[in-house]
Amino acid sequence: MIANPGKKRELPKLPICPRVRAGREQLLSAGFAYALPIGSTQALQGRTDGEFHFYLTGGAQLFEQFHFLSATGFRIPADIPSGNQMWYWSNHLDWQVNCSNVYLFTEANWYDYMSSGDALPLSVGGLDLMNLGGSGLAGTSVVTGAYGVKYKPNSNIEIGAAYEIPYTSRQDILKNRVTFDFIIRF
């Protein structure tokens, strides 16, 4: 079980790029969350005192049917010796297919372990899924890429799927994965 209460705030609209024409969407937001230390230790959860997650996200509409999003953040365990400290950078580019409700996208993600933990005597950290507190990870990185499709039947609902693989020889917990999402905004 994962519980991450937190706060996300869209920052005031700023002229991020003066060359972006009027009518082009832009966003910039910052946030933080705290991952509660819950779950069964037999399932490799609840081994640390939780984790703080600080992040910054920005994005812009490119041309008429393309969008670019980029996010960076730090995941810092509440008890630094037990968990892994991580810095990540994720990038997303999508294309709205012929002005329809269908979007094709690609993503690139970089995860850099800034410190090793002592909660697990293995050299795996959990990437974006969880903080396992693995040992021997300081200074190592994993780069992944994803390809997917998203369908937006209206402004409140999104349905999507993606396939992700590691680009680096270090895989951590990811050999490959398929993700699905269903988002309702209200």
C-alpha positions as CSV (number, residue, x, y, z in Angstrom):
1,M,0.0,0.0,0.0
2,I,1.3,3.5,-0.9
3,A,0.0,6.7,0.6
4,N,1.5,10.0,-0.4
5,P,-0.3,13.0,1.1
6,G,1.1,16.3,-0.2
7,K,0.5,19.6,-1.8
8,K,0.9,20.7,-5.5
9,R,0.7,24.3,-6.5
10,E,0.5,25.8,-10.0
11,L,2.8,28.8,-10.0
12,P,1.6,32.1,-11.4
13,K,1.6,32.3,-15.2
14,L,5.0,33.7,-16.2
15,P,6.4,34.5,-19.6
16,I,8.5,31.3,-19.7
17,C,9.5,31.9,-23.3
18,P,8.8,35.2,-24.9
19,R,8.7,33.7,-28.4
20,V,5.7,31.4,-27.5
21,R,2.8,32.9,-29.4
22,A,-0.5,33.9,-27.7
23,G,-2.9,31.0,-27.3
24,R,-0.1,28.4,-26.7
25,E,-0.5,26.7,-23.4
26,Q,2.2,26.7,-20.7
27,L,2.4,25.5,-17.2
28,L,4.8,25.5,-14.3
29,S,4.0,23.9,-10.9
30,A,5.9,22.9,-7.8
31,G,4.9,20.4,-5.1
32,F,5.9,18.1,-2.3
33,A,4.6,14.9,-0.8
34,Y,5.4,12.6,2.0
35,A,5.2,8.9,1.5
36,L,3.9,7.3,4.7
37,P,5.9,4.4,6.1
38,I,3.1,1.8,5.8
39,G,2.9,-1.6,4.3
40,S,4.2,-5.1,5.1
41,T,7.9,-5.5,5.6
42,Q,7.5,-8.9,4.0
43,A,6.5,-7.0,0.8
44,L,9.6,-4.8,1.2
45,Q,7.5,-1.8,2.3
46,G,7.5,0.1,5.6
47,R,11.2,-0.4,6.2
48,T,12.0,3.3,6.5
49,D,10.4,6.3,8.3
50,G,8.9,7.5,5.1
51,E,10.1,9.7,2.3
52,F,9.8,13.4,1.3
53,H,9.3,14.1,-2.4
54,F,10.0,17.7,-3.8
55,Y,9.4,18.4,-7.5
56,L,9.0,21.0,-10.2
57,T,7.1,20.4,-13.4
58,G,7.0,22.6,-16.5
59,G,5.4,22.2,-19.9
60,A,4.4,24.0,-23.1
61,Q,2.4,23.4,-26.3
62,L,4.7,23.2,-29.3
63,F,3.3,24.0,-32.7
64,E,-0.4,23.1,-33.0
65,Q,-0.5,19.5,-32.0
66,F,2.6,18.8,-29.9
67,H,3.1,19.2,-26.1
68,F,6.3,18.9,-24.1
69,L,6.4,18.3,-20.3
70,S,9.5,18.0,-18.1
71,A,9.7,17.2,-14.4
72,T,12.5,17.0,-12.0
73,G,12.6,16.2,-8.3
74,F,14.3,14.9,-5.3
75,R,13.2,11.9,-3.1
76,I,14.7,12.2,0.3
77,P,14.1,9.6,3.0
78,A,13.1,10.8,6.5
79,D,15.8,8.5,7.9
80,I,18.6,9.1,5.5
81,P,20.8,6.1,6.5
82,S,17.9,3.6,5.8
83,G,16.5,4.9,2.4
84,N,18.0,5.9,-0.9
85,Q,18.2,9.6,-1.9
86,M,17.3,10.0,-5.5
87,W,17.2,12.8,-8.1
88,Y,15.1,12.2,-11.2
89,W,14.4,14.0,-14.5
90,S,11.5,12.9,-16.7
91,N,10.5,14.3,-20.2
92,H,7.4,13.7,-22.2
93,L,6.5,14.6,-25.8
94,D,3.1,13.9,-27.2
95,W,1.4,14.4,-30.6
96,Q,-2.4,14.9,-30.9
97,V,-3.2,12.8,-33.9
98,N,-5.0,14.8,-36.6
99,C,-6.8,17.0,-34.1
100,S,-8.5,14.0,-32.6
101,N,-8.9,12.8,-29.0
102,V,-6.0,10.4,-29.5
103,Y,-2.4,11.2,-28.5
104,L,0.8,9.3,-29.2
105,F,3.7,9.9,-26.8
106,T,7.2,9.1,-25.9
107,E,9.0,9.6,-22.6
108,A,12.6,9.5,-21.3
109,N,13.3,9.2,-17.6
110,W,16.6,9.5,-15.7
111,Y,17.0,8.2,-12.1
112,D,20.2,9.0,-10.2
113,Y,20.8,7.5,-6.8
114,M,22.6,10.1,-4.7
115,S,23.0,7.8,-1.7
116,S,22.8,4.2,-0.7
117,G,20.6,2.9,2.0
118,D,21.0,0.2,4.6
119,A,17.4,-1.2,4.7
120,L,18.0,-3.8,2.1
121,P,21.3,-5.7,1.4
122,L,20.7,-5.7,-2.3
123,S,21.7,-3.1,-5.0
124,V,18.2,-2.3,-6.0
125,G,16.4,0.9,-5.0
126,G,12.9,0.8,-6.5
127,L,13.2,3.6,-9.0
128,D,9.9,5.6,-9.1
129,L,7.8,2.8,-7.6
130,M,9.2,2.7,-4.0
131,N,12.2,3.4,-1.9
132,L,13.7,0.0,-1.0
133,G,16.8,1.5,0.7
134,G,19.2,-0.7,-1.3
135,S,22.9,-0.8,-0.7
136,G,25.7,0.0,-3.2
137,L,23.7,2.4,-5.3
138,A,25.3,5.8,-4.7
139,G,26.5,7.3,-8.0
140,T,24.5,4.9,-10.2
141,S,21.8,5.9,-12.7
142,V,19.1,4.2,-14.7
143,V,17.7,5.7,-17.9
144,T,14.3,4.4,-19.3
145,G,12.2,5.2,-22.3
146,A,8.4,4.7,-22.8
147,Y,6.1,4.7,-25.7
148,G,2.3,4.9,-25.5
149,V,-1.1,6.2,-26.4
150,K,-3.7,8.2,-24.6
151,Y,-7.4,8.8,-25.4
152,K,-9.2,11.9,-24.0
153,P,-12.9,11.5,-24.7
154,N,-13.6,14.8,-22.9
155,S,-11.8,17.4,-20.7
156,N,-12.4,15.4,-17.5
157,I,-11.3,11.9,-18.5
158,E,-8.1,10.3,-19.8
159,I,-7.3,6.7,-20.6
160,G,-3.8,5.6,-21.5
161,A,-1.3,2.8,-21.8
162,A,2.5,2.8,-22.2
163,Y,5.4,0.3,-22.6
164,E,8.6,1.2,-20.8
165,I,12.1,-0.3,-21.1
166,P,15.5,0.5,-19.6
167,Y,18.1,2.1,-22.0
168,T,21.0,1.5,-19.6
169,S,22.6,-1.8,-18.7
170,R,21.6,-1.1,-15.0
171,Q,17.9,-2.0,-14.8
172,D,17.2,-1.8,-11.0
173,I,13.7,-3.3,-10.7
174,L,12.7,-2.6,-14.3
175,K,13.2,-5.1,-17.1
176,N,10.1,-3.8,-18.8
177,R,6.7,-2.7,-17.8
178,V,3.3,-1.9,-19.2
179,T,1.3,0.8,-17.4
180,F,-2.3,1.8,-17.7
181,D,-4.0,4.9,-16.4
182,F,-7.5,6.1,-16.0
183,I,-7.8,9.7,-14.9
184,I,-10.9,11.6,-13.8
185,R,-10.6,15.3,-13.2
186,F,-13.2,17.2,-11.2
